[in-house]
Amino acid sequence: MHPDFISLIGGLHGTSPIRVFHWIFRDSPAVGIIILAGVVLYAIYRYMNRR
């Protein structure tokens, strides 16, 4: 495996999801908005298809 990938995984261990979203939005806001929209749409899909 690539050493940067291993250090990335080691660095993210114990990191809260809120901090990860903050890093994504800070680096590239467009990708952050797309990911956030995907999570919201998935939550709506799961809510609508409950039994």
Buried (B, 14 or more C-beta within 10 A) or exposed (E): EEEEEEEEEEEEEEEEEEEEBEEBBEEEEEEBEEBEEEEEEEEEEEEEEEE
